Each structure stands twice: as C-alpha cells, then as structure tokens.
Amino acid sequence: MLCDTILKILNEAPRALSFSQLKQKSGTDSAALKEELARLADEGRIYVQNSSRYAIPAKAGLIFCRVRLASYNSPAFAIPFEKGSDIYIDMPEERVLNGDLVFIRLTKNGDKPRGTLIQIVKRSQTRVTGTLYIDKKDVLGFRRHTRKKGRPRPQPQKRYIALLSDKKLPREADVVQIDCPSARPGDLCVFNILSYPYSSGGMKLALTDVLGSSDSIDARLSAICSENSIVQDFDAETLECARSFGNDPKAVDYDGRMDLRDDLIFTIDGDDAQDFDDAVSIEVKNDTTILGVHIADVSNYVMEGSVLDDCARQRGTSVYLPGLTIPMLPESLCNCLCSLMPERDRLTFSCIMRYTGLKLESFELRTSVIRSKARLTYSEVNKLFEGKTTKIPHSLHAALIQMNRFAKALRNERIKNGSIELDLPEPEFILDASGKPISVSARDRGDAEILIEEFMLAANTCVASFAQKNELPFPYRVHEKPDADKLSQLDELLIALGDPIKVGQSPSQTRLAQVLSAFDGDSRHQIVAEYLLRAMAKARYSEKNLGHYALAFKDYCHFTSPIRRYPDLLAHRMLKRFFVRPFTEEEKLRFTGNMHTLTEEASQCEQNAAQAERDADAFMEALYLNDHKRDTFSATITRILKHNAVVKLDNCSEGVLPYRNMTGGYSPDIDGTVLVSKNTNRPLYLGDRVTVRTSYADPAMGYVEFEMV
C-alpha cells in the first residue's frame, strides 16, 4: 500500500524529504502521492514542515494531540493520541480551540508536562453559531463634538458582532461578511470562520444562515447541532435512494437466509422508539439455553460507496436530543424497511448462542429473515417483572421470565469477572407542545433495560471473537487502561472522602469495582463513579483489537445497532464479505488501511454526538430551572473549586453554588476538599446534601447558579 511505502521511506530517511524526493523514491504519480500525503497529514501520521517537506512526527520530536479546553480563557491542554499525560500548551501566537488537532513539542517533562504549540494540523470547527448584534459605537474613532466649520461630521459605522453561546469559544467575534440579507439583530445565526483568533487579534466571521429567533427552542437545538458538526437534513438524492427500496423486502432478498419467521422472536425498546434494530429469542432445555439476538440487516440496502453509504459515513451515528432525533439514515429505512416491526418480514443478521449453564459452548452467525411477534416496551416488561398487570400477550410471559433470569445470571458473572458498572444516572425530560421542559428527572433503568443490554453484550463479544479468530479487517470497540496520573487524582479524592482505600497506578478491574462497591448506598457513590470515569480513557473504535478494559472483555465490537451506528454497519459488511470468500492477504492490508480512517471518523462522530447531547441536556436543564426559581431542590456537592462548589440535583441537573451565595461564610480549605464556615461549626464535605434554589440561569450557555436556602 502507498501509505506503508511513504511511512517506510520517511522512517528510513535521515531528515525531512521534499515532495519530489518522495515521488522519486516511491515511484508514484503526483496526484496519488498528494492525496495520500494529505490524508496522512490529517491523521497526524506525518508532519509537514513549511508546506513543502515531510517527516515522521516522532523523529522531529513532536507529539500528535487533541486540544482540551474547559473554557476559552482557561488553560489549554494537549491530550496525546498515544498514551501519555496531558500537556499544558504554551501558545506563541496562534490560539487553539477545543478539539483542534495539533503537534506539540515537549519543553518540560515530569509530573506536570508542558509543551509549545508547533502546528495546528486540523481545526475542530469551521463554523460557529451565535446571536447577531450591532455595536453602534463610532468605530472610526472620531469624537462627536469635533466638527470644523464647513466639514460634515463623520457618521459612526455599524459594527456587526456575534455573541457566541459556546463557552469554549471567544464570547464575541466580529462579523465582517453577511451572506444572508434576511438576518436581523437578535437572530440566532450560523457563521463560517474566516480567521481564527491570534494573541493579537480576534475571530472574524461570515454570516451564512439564520436559524431563527434567539429565544426559539428549535433554533437553539439547531445551533447545538451546527456547533457539533451534525447535519440535520438529508438531500433529495439520499431520500430518493432510500425510498426506492419500498416498504418490504423483495423475494430475491430471501435467498440463502435462515428462515426464522415461525420462531418466537420479539423486540423490547423505549416507549417512543421507532427504529427497532434488535430482536431477541430464547429456548431453555434443562441446563441448555439457546439465546438468539437478531439484528436488522441494514447492509443489504446500504451498499459500500453508495449515496446512502456516504451519508451514513458522514453522520456516523444517530443523535438523540430532548425533543429532536437526527437519524443516521432516512426514515424510510430506519423507521420502516430496516425496523423490525411486528408481523412484518424483515431481513436480519442473527447470532445464535448455545450455553450450558453460563458457559458459552458455541455460537452461529447467519443472515436470516424473521417476523417479530410483538413490539414490547421497557415500561411494560418491567411491570411484568414486578408482578403488575400488563398489556403483554400471555404467550410471551414465560419467555420473558426465562430471559430475565438468564440476563441477571450473565450480568452477575460478568461483574464477577471484573466488569465495572458505573451506573451514572442520565436526565429525562418531559416536554410540552412547544418543546419546553415541564419536568426533569433521573432516567429509570429497570430489569428490562438490563436484559437487552446483557444480550447485546453477549452478541457483540461473539462477533468480535469471530473476527479476531479469522483475522478480518474489522472495526473493534476498544477501551484502554486508565491513565496513572488521573488515577492518582482518584486516590486523592478517596483520601478526601475519608476512605483509606488505595487504587494504585495499575489497578485491576476487580480492584476498581471494589472501590465503587465500598460506596454503595452512599451519596458519594456518584462522585467516585464520575472521578473514575474521568480517569478512564474514552472508549473508541479501532482497526486493532485492544480489548475493552471497563467491560473486562478480550474481544469486543459494536454489531447490534447498524440502523444508528456506522461501525455496526461496517461489521456486518466485513462479515458478509468473509462468508462469500475469505480475504486475500492483499485485501486484508487494503481493508485494514481503510478501516483505520473509518474508525477514526466514527469515533469523532460519536464524540460530536455525545457533546451535542450534553449541550442540549444543559440547555434544557437551565431552561427548566430558569422557570422554577421559586422552587427548592435537594442537591449533592460533587466538586469543590476555588470560587464555587459544583452541585447536582436529584433530577440530574447540575450547576454551580458560588460561595457568596452560601449562608455561613463558606470557603474551601487549603486542600480544596472541605468547605469551612466562618460563622458556624458545620463543615461541608464532598457528598454532603444541601438545599438550593436557582439564583441565575442562562439557557443559551447551559449555565446555572444556585443559592443555598
């Protein structure tokens, strides 16, 4: 492959090479070489010096990183893609933004590494959203009273500015170009970035689109999508391509498939779900359990390189915001033809697992066709498990009870083997007709949700082990070991919480699970879980099978949601290719090279979607709390900072409690682990409960301040 050839040449070269030198040594034509060099540069695998010479970053003493900012004016840190501690960034001139890909040169190593920004490889944002305003100051600098006889007074010019709602961007930026004449002051708009901020100058923007009034909920959600590079609408060609398949499979689609239409198979999903991409079945005979997980065969319709494939690859994942769903595929596919609706023939990819007790004896992967017998909901199934009256047909009760019993046994076995269960609650919103939140609560997670989760985990591990055994080019779901420096912060937290437990620098999953279980039933459990989550690496997709640390799985992938996740679709595609004919060595190399790019893209799309969901939750929480300023809430202190404490309400909403808003004259102690009072003898610790009400809320920023009652 050209990629390997280029990297080999640069690795062997004593110094950086020019384009002509690389062309000569590789024997490649200019167009192909330029395209491959651009791709490698975007991925940080090569370093481009002065736009003309190429080198391996490590040989040039550079580290490829992603930038992390808590807010625009806070210190910037570089997070290395290879393992290593976060690096404080010194910026000579250019300002980095959150998510930028950069090259850093270390200037100080050790406990608190420091580095200089050498090059911004790729900006994370090319457009932003904000509210348009007009600053009517006299930007020419003339004084209004200086008017000479016979000379007209200079008129002040309008200065257009955008107030940006993302706290990780400058608060305001100059709008120097307006391409949308309908824009008015107060509108929420989309802007292209014309120039990025420098130490000597601010950001300059071009206004390209109007989303609506800055007070509109729909406009705010659209702005959140835009800020996170999420495309809401499908183009006409993609929609037409999806509709062309019709509403049901064709007769030719059944060829070669295992016919499971007479089996007792059904779906269990949320009350509002429409894209049913997984169905389950079970058969129990004495000590043998045959578990079936049947997944929508999206790859039958979304072919590699097609318009639909390009669309799914660009989106990477479906995005679920309060009151707004942005699907990865058009609705005619995700909610109809690929959705495993009851009493309709649907094409599937089945994983049939045979257990003796809890030991997996064998499994079979087959393309299939099913006819779901029922569309069940989590709420109804949970009622059945609680012994309440439900609408579920009696013919399904026995299978459900067998499933519940088996899922609980699988879960207990998984946890016994070291799987870490954080169980962090998520907010759930009830919206009125206008999309405004009228209720916020912690989302319930009952036995029905756990049942589906366990069965999907079982299928995913089987598929990943099959791919590993047969050396397929494959998108694995990986999760690496926690960072040692971040684990030391967890140790400090445990000391602050008065618990002598030590995590250490390289703990086993079992050790971390013991730490969590020590706080079961304690208000501090969530704090420890959140610190542990921050210490852990982010799960991601990779062409290398690196295992999943948190789940304690040697082999793991995502296979069970191809309607809403692109890596699952890729997994189906690779399996079906292999079933037709094993990969040649040349094909393995080619597909593995492509898989690196595809998994990187999918990981980035997933991060964008997760950030959009966090932003939308924060917006809705602030909107709700702004309308309930008279209400009081019970809250838990989750962090103690320099000027305020961070508190989380029982409904999962989060905000800050400034010390000036606390009765008793509270301030942090020297270690920043306890709040001490000037006026009372009652200290406040992490995990302590306080009663608060909203003193200030800015929904646009997703920011809430509380005051102690």
Buried (B, 14 or more C-beta within 10 A) or exposed (E): EBBEBBBEBBEEBEEBBEBEBBBEBBEBEEEEBEEBBEBBBBBBBBBBBEEEBBBBBEBBEBBBBBBBBEEBEEEBBBBBBEEBBBBBBBBEEBBBBBBBBBBBBBEEEEEEBBBBBBBBBBBBBEBBBBBBBEEEEEEEEEEEEEEEEEEEEBEBEEBBBBBBBBBBBBBBBBBEBBEBEEBEEEBBBBBBBBEBBEEEEBBBBBBBBBBBBBEBBBBBBBBBBBBBBBEEEBEEEBBEBBBEBEEEBEEEBBEEBBEBBEBBBBBBBEEEBBBBBBBBBBBBEEEEBEBBBBBBBBBBBBEEEEBBBEBBBEBBBBBBBBBBBBBBBBBBBBBBBBBBBBEBBBBBBBBBBBBEEEEBEEBEBBBBBBBBBBBBBBEBBBBBBEEEEBEBEEEBEEBBEBBBBBBBBBBEBBBEEBBBBBEEBEBBBEBEEEBBBEEBBBEEBBBBBBBBBBBBBBBBBBBBBBBBEEEBBBBBBBBBBBBBBBBBBBBBBBBBBEBEBEBEEEBEBBBBBEBBEBBEEEBBBBBBBBBBBEBBBEBBBBBEBBBBBBBBBEBBBBBBBBBBBBBBBBBBBBBBBBEEEEBEEEEBBBBBBBBBBBBBBBBBBBBBBBBBBEBBBBBBBBBBBBBBEEEEBEBBBBBBEEEBBBBBBBBBBBBBBBBEBBEBEBEBEEEEBBBBBEEEEEEBBBBBEBEBBBBBBBBBBBBBBBBBE
